[in-house]
């Protein structure tokens, strides 16, 4: 990959020009800097698949579930790809979600843990994403964060077979261990 000389932070147009048409890496833009992370591993994928099925089977009309790679354009210099998102059907374009989703979910991996726990969390809060879930397949655990006065507050932290009950973006009950089925 060649990054052209550029005055100031990179933009969404730069990101689009740099991304290969196919590949297993994830390309994101965070405050004008390109972040490239490796493709997800076995347990990461298992969690994303199981949670997608669970969310799709319980979602109300008018909402859609998308999995990465799918762009969430938060600003001209910030285009992120949460592992999973819930958004209003009418909010999507053919290319991306140009506004904050109702829910962003990140599944922790060794290569993305710090980005997911710090940088993405901060950017999603600043963008007004009402609910942010962090899932750790190694434990397994689910941390549910909800936006209050512009900052995320942990409203649930569940492990293993402990029940998770959420109301945002719609009512849903599950256990972290349910997400590691194969």
Secondary structure, DSSP 8 states (H G I E B T S, - for coil): ------SSS--HHHHHHHS-SS-SSEEEEETTEEEEE----HHHHHHHHHHHHHHHHH--TTEEEEESS-EEEEETTEEE--SEEEEEGGGB-SSEE-S--SEEEEE--TTTHHIIIIIIHHHHHHHT-SEEEEEETTTTEEEEEEEETTEEEEEEEEETT-EEEE-SSS-EEEEGGGGG--
